[in-house]
């Protein structure tokens, strides 16, 4: 899950002002956690403390109502709605927040079941569920077998031939536009930092591409200590304590 947070922070200032420069400064002035981190922490907190995913996401987004980059339009409406019913979304929000699930449950079957539940509170469209399942499924498999072949094998069960597809650099905030792209980006990487750089400098929805690719690259490469330290130093105390407790209880391997 820390991989998602680092990718989100690194991409935060480029979401609406894209960079195509691979050598962009990773943590330049003004970077911040965004909704991707808030929702990831909410999922981790739900798992750690026995809250429902819905209650936890509402609680954390309520605590942080105005993150950098704001919440997406549909999600904002959901936050403000009286009954918080799922709205059939297939936005990439279900994929960017799901990573903690892949560390907390013992079998692929259970991981996918829980990933589906984290999505279904808002993103109950089949593509929304699929995006969450694909990311959680690949991360879970990578923990066991950290190789590019794992990404290919598991990724292809969700998005056949994702590695051969053409992707555009424009803004696409759907699961079906974002998740297969993120899987493909991870295939050519040589390190965690390389993955975050390729993700953010792809353009488009930079912070979310950063978050998803970061979450996939974490079990594949591990995270350099300095990067993790720097990113976590940018989190408020309440988020940090969830991240620390989660990592202690559910190590990457
Ligand atoms: Mg964001």
Boltz pocket constraint, residues with backbone or C-beta under 6 A from the ligand:
constraints:
  - pocket:
      binder: B
      contacts: [[A, 34], [A, 35], [A, 36], [A, 68], [A, 69], [A, 70], [A, 207], [A, 208]]
      max_distance: 6.0
